[in-house]
Structure formats: structure tokens, C-alpha cells
Amino acid sequence: MSSAPSSRPWAVLVLAAAILMYVGCDRFGARPEPSSRPADASGQPADGAPSSDKLLADWPTVRGVLVITGDQEGYQEPCGCTDGQLGGLRRRYDLVERLRAQKLPLGLVDLGNLLKDPVAARGGLEQSKIKFTTSLKALALLKYDVLAPGPEDLKVGVDEALAQYLNLGERPKVVAANVTGKQGFETLLQPSARMQVGPYKIGVTAVVDPATLKAVADPALDALLSIRTPEEALPAVLADLEKDTDRQVLLVQGPPESAKTLAEKFPGFEVVVGASEFDEPSDEAETASGGKTIIVRPGKRGKYVAVVGLFDDPKRPARYQRVQLGKRLDGPAEPMRALLDDEYQGMLKAARIVEDFPRRGVVNSAPGATFVGAETCKSCHPKSYEKWEESKHAQAFEPLIANPKRDMQFDAECVSCHTTGFEYKTGWVSAEKTPLLEGNQCENCHGPASRHIAAPDDKAFRQALALKVESAEKDGLCQKCHDGDNSPHFDFKSYWHKIEHSKLDTYTDPKVHQAVETKAAAKSR
């Protein structure tokens, strides 16, 4: 893997200095978020910045660094729909490359759960499978050492997930002490792995909560995997690691509280990695076993990276810091950009994820109604159309194709909120086949209108399109797209005035009471 381009030298790595806060005992510490002023690895200020703003400020000479991630939950990149979005594999790549440029010995481990509920994901199961492939390639590109199998990842199909693990090659190794494969997968899941991090030989193992695994509800689970409790599996694995490794790390894939429980039961592990209850992990490290063990939680959705520094000091052998993946880590990261923008989007296009998306009928609409597009609505509702045309909803499709290096019109996760009628029969298919449904139009809220335009005075058809403001707010209609990730500051009442269009039009002209030909039909003549 090539290092970061010289136009973004490693000296501009932006991590803050703050006085260490010791947690539980004086062996482990945590620090607040890094600031934005640069410094080099030697501690000398870069470009005149204060020397306190160097990487891992106030840490003594670090001998090795563990980079810890997990619970990505399908979030490969911020979509760009709003400012201030955190996370992304590109920023993670930038961070890791800058650490490597500082000649810091690294060990990279991931807790798993690269996906979340693939069947119910916005892009659907088939896109989730491709996303899983891409996420595994990203870990290999970053040269990860160890990956724990995530129960959410197995929901793409246990056989599918195991087959994709097989394609990884040498790195990362998929490790699980209490889960073993069957029927040809016997050697796939290793009970442990060793990695050299500076002068230290690190032993790593992982366990997966059996109850969480059983919830995968795939008949292939029992056929392809044997599962034991962590308590049954860990004693022998830990004893084996202690024979030839300097430090031991345990990854716990399960409920957040299980990491603390196992850390207390098995104090031989110096670092235990557990799931987080919230997206944002604590900026302080937990400890267990009277301060012998540090518990690290990387958070969810890839917004943060947990960094653990390793030292020779027996009183404080490890120190913890969370790193927020924000704009300050927007380096070129060209290999990761190529994977996400070129290869991943190319795979989605080749697989016809959007065009062949499994579509369903619209509920609570006039039976048999089809989507006609806002251009057709314009003839009878000109003022309402004008209000919509001035809104960002009308231009919603443009961001998908505005960047030629990141064409997202074949990405079902993006298309679902930037087009009209996607997921439904007769709705958006492609720019070539359904150009009149580009953008977020009237029918995404009101439903397909073909029956109404064919008989404008039919009260039943009009009623099927009626939508009261109170219902839209109560049912969370807007939040399907304006969710916490894509529109974190969304407030229905303050946003409503931007699209409010009741009583803008009058219907005294006799023409508005006559059947209207769809624009698509008119263009086809």
C-alpha cells in the first residue's frame, strides 16, 4: 500500500493534546478529542503550531499502537446530504496512513458487524452482499490483522458470509474462540491469532455471544457452525496465548455488558474490546479486574477509531484515546476512494441493484394507481408545482450524478430518497426508463396519481392522495429520509414551511376537471 501523497504530509495529522485523565487506576488513561493544529511525530511544531498539538500528546515514547474499530453497521462513507457527518472508510484510511507515516508500529483489529440487518437495509439484501464484499476488501486494503465474525454480517446468509471470509486471503484473519466451522469451513475461523506490534507479540482472540448468534435465524447456522459459550472456550485459548505472546487482547461481540463480565472473569487479557451502547464511545477508558484490564469500545457506524498505545512502563502499560473521524482527516486516500467510488459503485451497476430492486405495491392508495410524475401534476396544480420546483426536493437527483468520480445513481441506498416511487411498482427504475421521476416529487408523499388524473372529480381517488399535515408529522413520513444521519437537525415544524402548498391553487377552470394525459404518454406519441 502506498503512503499518503506528499501534498498532504504526515506532519499535518490533527490530533489534540490534553492532560491525560486516568480511569479506575493509574495504569490506563484517556484523552479528550484531538484539535486541528498540526505537528510532527517528533513533537516539534509543524508550521509554527504549538508543540502540544502533536500526535498522542503527553504520551511517553510509544512502542506500539493498536487501532481498534467495529460495529460499522453498513456505514462505509458519509453520504454528503448534510454538513458535519462523521466517519467513513476514506477517513479511516487517512488516519492509518498518517500513523504509519510517523513510523508507529500498528496492529489493526475489528470487532465485526460490518453490516446491520442486511435484509431490511435501505439498499436491500443484494446490495448488502456487495457492501459486505467491499467492506472486507477495505479491511484488507488497510492491512488489518484480525476480524471477529459479526452476527449481523452472517445475516447475508451464513454460507455467503463464510464464503466471503474465505476470499480474504492472509489478512485479516477471522478469529473466534467459541465458534468453529463445519462442512469444509473447519479451518476458516481460527481460535486466536498473533501479531507483531513493535517489540511486542500480541495474542488476539474473540468470542461471539451464542444467543446473538442464534438470533441470526438461518437454518445453515447449525449446519455450518459449532458454538460454545465463551466461558467454555476461553480458558484453553488464553493459556495457549500466554505461552508465547507478551500481551493478550479479547474481542467480545455481543451485548455491551458482556465485555465487562468477561474482563472480570478472565483478568489475563490486558485489553478487552466490546460493543458500544451508543454511536459515540466514551472518551474515557473503562477498567476491570482491579485495574489490570482496559475495556475499549470503538462506538458504532464507524464514526470513531479507538487507539491504544503500548508502553514499557509497568505502572501504565497502555493508554487509550478515541479519535473522531471528521473533516480534518479528509486526505486524498486514493486507494480507498477507488474502492468505494469506482469498484463498489461499478459492482452495484453491473448487478443492476436499482433496476432489479424487488418492488411492491403502494399501500393506502387508489387500487391500481401508477406513478405519473410532477410534470403531469403541473397542469392542474401550477402554484403547488412552482412551490415544489423552488425546493431542494426538485433538485434531489442532481447530487447523485454531480460528481463524475462518484456516480451514485446505481446505489439503491441513495436512490431511495433522491427519486420518486423507488421500491414501488411503476416507480423509479433508471434515468433512461423513468426520467420523469427524477428528484423527490409530489407522489412520494401523496402516492401514485394515475387514477386521479384520469378522473379528477372522483372523490375516492382524490381522497387517496389527500395527506394531512398532522398525519405526516405523526407518522414520521419525512423522517424516512430526513433521519438522524442524513438530516440530524430536522424538525418538522420548522421545515414544513419550506414545502407547504395547501390552498395555493384554485380549480375554477373547467379544464382541471377533465382527464389529464400523463407527460410520459404525451412524449411517447
HELIX and SHEET records of a PDB file:
HELIX    1   1 TRP A   10  VAL A   12  5                                   3    
HELIX    2   2 SER A   51  ASP A   53  5                                   3    
HELIX    3   3 LEU A   89  ALA A  101  1                                  13    
HELIX    4   4 GLY A  124  LEU A  141  1                                  18    
HELIX    5   5 PRO A  151  LEU A  154  1                                   4    
HELIX    6   6 VAL A  158  LEU A  166  1                                   9    
HELIX    7   7 PRO A  210  LYS A  214  1                                   5    
HELIX    8   8 ALA A  220  LEU A  224  1                                   5    
HELIX    9   9 PRO A  230  ASP A  244  1                                  15    
HELIX   10  10 PRO A  256  LYS A  265  1                                  10    
HELIX   11  11 SER A  289  GLY A  291  5                                   3    
HELIX   12  12 LYS A  327  LEU A  329  5                                   3    
HELIX   13  13 GLU A  334  ARG A  337  1                                   4    
HELIX   14  14 ALA A  338  TYR A  344  3                                   7    
HELIX   15  15 GLN A  345  ALA A  350  1                                   6    
HELIX   16  16 ALA A  374  CYS A  377  1                                   4    
HELIX   17  17 PRO A  382  GLU A  389  1                                   8    
HELIX   18  18 GLU A  398  ALA A  402  1                                   5    
HELIX   19  19 ALA A  412  HIS A  418  1                                   7    
HELIX   20  20 PRO A  435  LEU A  437  5                                   3    
HELIX   21  21 GLU A  443  HIS A  446  1                                   4    
HELIX   22  22 SER A  450  ALA A  454  1                                   5    
HELIX   23  23 LYS A  459  LEU A  465  1                                   7    
HELIX   24  24 VAL A  469  LYS A  474  1                                   6    
HELIX   25  25 CYS A  478  LYS A  480  5                                   3    
HELIX   26  26 PHE A  492  TRP A  496  1                                   5    
HELIX   27  27 PRO A  510  HIS A  513  5                                   4    
HELIX   28  28 LYS A  519  SER A  524  1                                   6    
SHEET    1   A 2 MET A  21  TYR A  22  0                                        
SHEET    2   A 2 GLY A  29  ALA A  30 -1                                        
SHEET    1   B 6 LYS A 173  VAL A 174  0                                        
SHEET    2   B 6 VAL A 146  LEU A 147  1                                        
SHEET    3   B 6 LEU A 106  ASP A 110  1                                        
SHEET    4   B 6 GLY A  64  THR A  69  1                                        
SHEET    5   B 6 TYR A 304  LEU A 310 -1                                        
SHEET    6   B 6 ALA A 318  GLN A 324 -1                                        
SHEET    1   C 2 VAL A 179  GLY A 181  0                                        
SHEET    2   C 2 LEU A 225  ILE A 227 -1                                        
SHEET    1   D 6 ALA A 193  VAL A 197  0                                        
SHEET    2   D 6 TYR A 200  VAL A 208 -1                                        
SHEET    3   D 6 ARG A 247  GLN A 253  1                                        
SHEET    4   D 6 VAL A 271  GLY A 274  1                                        
SHEET    5   D 6 THR A 293  VAL A 296  1                                        
SHEET    6   D 6 GLU A 286  ALA A 288 -1                                        
END                                                                             
